[in-house]
Amino acid sequence: MELNWRRLRGQLNHQVDLANPNSPEVQKLVSTLRALNLDLADLFPPLLRISESPVVARELLVQMRLLQSTIQVKLDQFDRGRFGNANSHSGLARRRS
């Protein structure tokens, strides 16, 4: 999957109305996040051994940990910000551990 995150981020920062679930930008963001979730769900640790490259495996792990941290920061920002009720409105309320 190839994404131009810089362009997407620029578009989101300047044009997105997250209150409008039908806006093209929101639809594209949701679609991209769904695709990323599916791609990550298909990635299993044994697949990393196929390449027999510890460098590749380490880099994938580093990038996934970075993604996890970024997502957590963004979820926290949404929880504190004006979209604090977004989870309850979508029916996807997160469970706190």
Backbone bond lengths (Angstrom), bond angles and torsions (degrees), N, CA, C in turn:
res aa  C-N    CA-C-N  psi(-1)  N-CA   C-N-CA  omega(-1)  CA-C   N-CA-C  phi
1 M - - - 1.442 - - 1.519 108.10 -
2 E 1.321 115.94 130.85 1.459 120.66 -178.88 1.521 109.49 -117.19
3 L 1.323 115.71 122.07 1.458 121.27 -179.33 1.512 109.44 -125.97
4 N 1.310 115.58 140.39 1.455 120.55 173.77 1.520 106.85 -97.26
5 W 1.351 115.40 84.41 1.463 121.04 -174.23 1.520 111.91 -63.04
6 R 1.315 117.58 -36.63 1.465 120.55 -178.84 1.533 110.01 -61.90
7 R 1.330 116.39 -46.70 1.461 120.15 179.41 1.527 110.61 -65.31
8 L 1.337 116.21 -44.15 1.456 120.50 179.85 1.526 110.77 -61.61
9 R 1.332 116.84 -43.64 1.469 121.25 178.82 1.528 110.34 -61.85
10 G 1.333 116.52 -43.74 1.462 120.33 178.68 1.515 111.88 -61.53
11 Q 1.317 116.15 -42.01 1.457 119.75 177.93 1.522 110.83 -64.80
12 L 1.312 116.31 -43.83 1.459 120.06 -178.79 1.516 111.93 -65.50
13 N 1.320 117.30 -39.29 1.452 120.84 -178.11 1.526 112.34 -67.46
14 H 1.325 117.03 -27.09 1.453 119.65 -173.46 1.522 114.47 -108.88
15 Q 1.308 118.74 -19.72 1.452 118.68 -169.01 1.519 115.82 -128.01
16 V 1.293 119.17 -10.82 1.452 119.96 -168.19 1.513 112.53 -84.99
17 D 1.310 113.54 131.20 1.448 121.44 170.68 1.522 105.74 -109.71
18 L 1.339 116.06 94.95 1.463 119.57 -176.61 1.519 112.64 -66.47
19 A 1.313 116.72 -13.36 1.459 119.68 178.05 1.527 111.12 -75.73
20 N 1.316 116.92 -16.07 1.459 120.83 -179.16 1.531 109.43 -105.33
21 P 1.334 117.82 98.32 1.462 119.85 -177.14 1.529 113.59 -67.19
22 N 1.318 116.99 -11.27 1.464 120.34 -179.87 1.523 113.50 -96.66
23 S 1.338 117.32 -1.26 1.462 118.88 179.85 1.527 109.18 -66.39
24 P 1.329 117.46 144.81 1.474 120.62 -179.56 1.525 112.66 -57.85
25 E 1.314 117.12 -36.09 1.463 120.07 -178.69 1.519 111.26 -67.06
26 V 1.331 116.85 -42.89 1.460 120.38 178.47 1.524 109.84 -65.79
27 Q 1.319 117.09 -42.26 1.458 120.48 178.76 1.526 111.20 -61.28
28 K 1.345 116.58 -41.27 1.467 120.31 179.24 1.528 110.93 -67.22
29 L 1.337 116.99 -41.51 1.460 120.77 178.73 1.523 110.45 -62.21
30 V 1.315 117.60 -46.54 1.463 121.50 179.80 1.526 109.96 -62.62
31 S 1.317 116.52 -43.15 1.467 120.72 179.11 1.529 111.09 -62.65
32 T 1.319 117.20 -42.93 1.464 121.84 179.20 1.521 110.98 -63.81
33 L 1.334 116.79 -43.25 1.461 120.07 178.99 1.524 111.49 -64.84
34 R 1.325 117.12 -39.31 1.468 119.89 176.92 1.525 111.21 -63.20
35 A 1.324 116.65 -43.47 1.469 120.71 179.38 1.524 110.65 -63.29
36 L 1.326 116.62 -41.83 1.465 120.15 178.22 1.521 110.68 -62.69
37 N 1.331 116.89 -43.02 1.466 120.34 177.44 1.523 111.41 -59.17
38 L 1.314 116.85 -43.78 1.463 120.28 179.83 1.524 111.28 -65.94
39 D 1.327 116.36 -42.06 1.467 120.00 178.09 1.523 111.34 -61.43
40 L 1.324 116.64 -43.88 1.463 120.04 179.25 1.524 111.55 -68.28
41 A 1.321 117.26 -35.34 1.463 120.45 179.15 1.524 110.90 -63.95
42 D 1.332 116.76 -29.88 1.463 121.12 -179.52 1.524 113.24 -82.73
43 L 1.317 117.39 -6.69 1.464 121.47 -178.47 1.523 109.45 -91.06
44 F 1.307 115.88 113.08 1.467 121.18 -179.51 1.518 109.14 -112.69
45 P 1.334 117.45 145.44 1.470 120.21 -179.60 1.533 114.16 -50.42
46 P 1.345 120.18 -39.32 1.463 117.94 178.73 1.531 113.41 -60.51
47 L 1.328 117.64 -27.41 1.463 119.77 177.71 1.520 111.73 -65.09
48 L 1.332 116.29 -29.31 1.459 119.14 179.44 1.524 110.97 -67.91
49 R 1.317 117.18 -27.98 1.468 120.61 -179.43 1.525 112.05 -73.56
50 I 1.333 116.82 -21.10 1.463 120.29 -178.81 1.524 110.48 -60.59
51 S 1.318 116.32 -39.70 1.461 119.06 -178.40 1.521 111.54 -71.31
52 E 1.326 116.69 -19.77 1.458 122.66 -177.55 1.527 111.93 52.89
53 S 1.306 114.65 31.55 1.458 119.85 178.81 1.516 108.77 -120.91
54 P 1.322 117.11 107.15 1.458 119.30 178.19 1.531 111.99 -62.46
55 V 1.320 117.08 -27.81 1.462 120.82 179.25 1.533 109.79 -65.43
56 V 1.326 116.53 -44.05 1.464 120.81 179.38 1.525 110.15 -65.03
57 A 1.315 116.96 -45.11 1.466 121.09 -179.98 1.522 110.69 -61.18
58 R 1.328 116.78 -44.59 1.473 120.56 179.89 1.529 110.93 -63.32
59 E 1.329 116.28 -43.37 1.464 119.61 -179.07 1.530 111.29 -63.88
60 L 1.321 116.86 -40.28 1.466 119.67 176.83 1.523 111.09 -62.34
61 L 1.313 116.23 -42.64 1.469 119.63 178.67 1.526 111.55 -64.76
62 V 1.325 116.89 -42.34 1.464 120.57 178.21 1.523 110.15 -61.11
63 Q 1.325 116.87 -45.23 1.456 120.25 -178.95 1.525 112.17 -66.80
64 M 1.329 117.41 -37.26 1.464 119.61 178.07 1.525 111.05 -68.47
65 R 1.339 117.35 -37.51 1.472 119.60 176.78 1.525 110.96 -66.69
66 L 1.321 116.04 -39.19 1.462 120.12 176.67 1.527 110.39 -63.60
67 L 1.312 116.89 -42.69 1.459 120.93 177.41 1.521 110.70 -62.00
68 Q 1.330 116.82 -42.47 1.465 120.94 178.20 1.530 110.58 -59.98
69 S 1.318 116.96 -44.90 1.461 120.96 179.54 1.527 111.11 -64.00
70 T 1.314 116.51 -43.81 1.460 120.93 -179.90 1.521 110.64 -62.47
71 I 1.318 116.49 -43.74 1.458 120.50 179.16 1.518 110.54 -63.14
72 Q 1.325 117.58 -41.77 1.459 120.25 179.56 1.524 111.31 -63.21
73 V 1.316 116.77 -42.38 1.463 120.69 177.86 1.521 109.96 -60.88
74 K 1.325 117.05 -45.32 1.462 120.62 -178.99 1.525 111.24 -66.49
75 L 1.315 117.63 -39.55 1.470 119.83 177.22 1.527 110.54 -62.50
76 D 1.322 116.29 -41.46 1.463 120.24 177.61 1.531 111.14 -63.49
77 Q 1.334 116.45 -40.51 1.461 120.04 178.40 1.534 110.47 -63.70
78 F 1.313 117.01 -41.90 1.458 120.42 178.80 1.522 110.50 -65.88
79 D 1.317 116.61 -38.80 1.467 119.97 178.98 1.528 111.59 -63.51
80 R 1.328 116.92 -37.08 1.468 121.40 -178.36 1.522 112.56 -85.79
81 G 1.318 116.99 -25.45 1.461 120.98 -172.19 1.508 114.05 -87.42
82 R 1.299 113.51 -161.46 1.461 119.58 -175.62 1.518 112.36 -69.19
83 F 1.326 117.23 -13.78 1.456 120.52 179.02 1.513 111.04 -100.02
84 G 1.301 117.22 23.59 1.455 122.64 -177.44 1.505 113.95 -56.31
85 N 1.319 117.43 -26.42 1.461 120.76 179.97 1.520 112.56 -97.45
86 A 1.331 117.73 5.98 1.463 120.55 -176.86 1.525 111.95 -59.11
87 N 1.337 117.05 -39.11 1.458 119.32 -178.95 1.514 111.93 -63.93
88 S 1.315 117.90 -42.46 1.455 119.82 -177.33 1.517 111.31 -71.41
89 H 1.343 117.66 -30.53 1.458 120.13 179.51 1.523 111.67 -73.00
90 S 1.319 117.75 -31.50 1.459 120.17 -176.74 1.513 112.42 -86.95
91 G 1.318 117.75 -9.18 1.454 120.17 -177.31 1.515 112.40 78.59
92 L 1.321 115.90 12.01 1.466 120.30 -177.75 1.516 110.44 -114.71
93 A 1.280 117.05 39.27 1.463 120.58 -177.94 1.517 110.37 -56.64
94 R 1.338 114.83 133.06 1.460 120.05 179.40 1.501 109.36 -79.36
95 R 1.317 115.16 144.10 1.459 120.64 173.05 1.504 107.97 -90.82
96 R 1.294 116.43 131.37 1.470 121.31 177.13 1.518 108.80 -85.12
97 S 1.333 116.26 136.97 1.464 118.36 177.90 1.479 111.23 -91.24
